[in-house]
Structures are given as structure tokens and as C-alpha cells.
Amino acid sequence: MIDIIRAATSDTDDIAPLFDAYRQFYDQPSDLRLAREFIETRLKKDEAVIFLARENNGAAVGFTLLYPTFCSVAAAPVFVLYDLFVTPTARRNGIAAQLLQTAQSYAAARGAAWLKLETAHTNQPGQALYEKLGWERDDEFYTYYFTLDAEQ
């Protein structure tokens, strides 16, 4: 049995190792201090909504992180589902699907027009799950980035 809760700042120490592992999945170096500070700041400033999956024994095995924002075209709130991670030993047990469905319910209850997520081209297991749950790949818009150099 998995419990999914909305995380509070008191959950930071449980989320930080998961967030650090998530960043490593995307080829970032391990930095538990940075992970803890980042998560704690988002929660303290109420800048993100994090759902945490726990096993019956209390072990944290997954999380998803949502950023609230707005869509000008829809004139409505929307959420960016930026992070989704389940520990390798807990995968294939429906935890990611539960986290996604919790995020969907949370956003819908707040009148959001939609949720958005991005994933690596190589993340086929994630893509298969998203599509199984009714998420659609965007073929209409391109995503562009402009990297800011703090020294400029």
C-alpha cells in the first residue's frame, strides 16, 4: 500500500534524496545539500506543490513536483508538472501513475485548464506511462531556451 501526501517543509529530508536521484537521472552531479536547499525553499515560499509517495513503513519512494502558473490564452491557471521520480526498487508498482493522477486531481480541483510536462526523448518508459494515462504529445508548439549568464 502506498500513501500519497502533499508534502510540507517537514518532509524536506525525505524528498531531498529522491530529488537528488532525479537530477542524477538527468545527468547532473549528486549534490544532496543543493537538493535539500532547493526543495526546502520551494516549500517554504509556497512556490511548488509536491506530492510524496510513502510505503507503509514510512519510506519515501517517489514524488512529483508541480509549479503553478497561468495560461494567458486560456485565461486560466495551469500547472507545470516539472518533476516525477520513483526509486528504481519501487518502479513497476503503479506509484508513478498514482502520483500523476493525484497531480491531475489537484489541478482540476483548482480550476486549472491543463497540466504540462516535458521529458527526455530517451525516457520511453515515462512516455509510455503518460500516453497510457491520456497525456498527449504536443505537435503544435516548439520549445526554445535562452540560457542566461549571471555574469553578463
Number of C-alpha atoms within 10 A of each C-alpha: 9 19 15 18 14 16 20 15 15 11 16 19 16 19 25 21 20 23 28 19 21 21 17 13 12 10 9 11 11 16 15 16 11 13 21 19 14 14 21 20 14 16 19 12 9 13 14 20 20 25 24 25 26 19 15 10 8 11 11 23 23 27 28 24 23 23 18 16 13 15 13 9 6 11 10 13 18 23 26 18 21 15 17 21 23 24 16 10 8 14 13 11 12 12 24 24 16 15 25 19 13 17 22 16 12 17 20 16 9 11 11 21 15 16 19 15 14 13 13 9 8 8 9 11 9 17 18 11 15 17 11 11 12 8 14 11 12 9 6 5 6 6 5 6 5 5 6 7 6 5 4 4
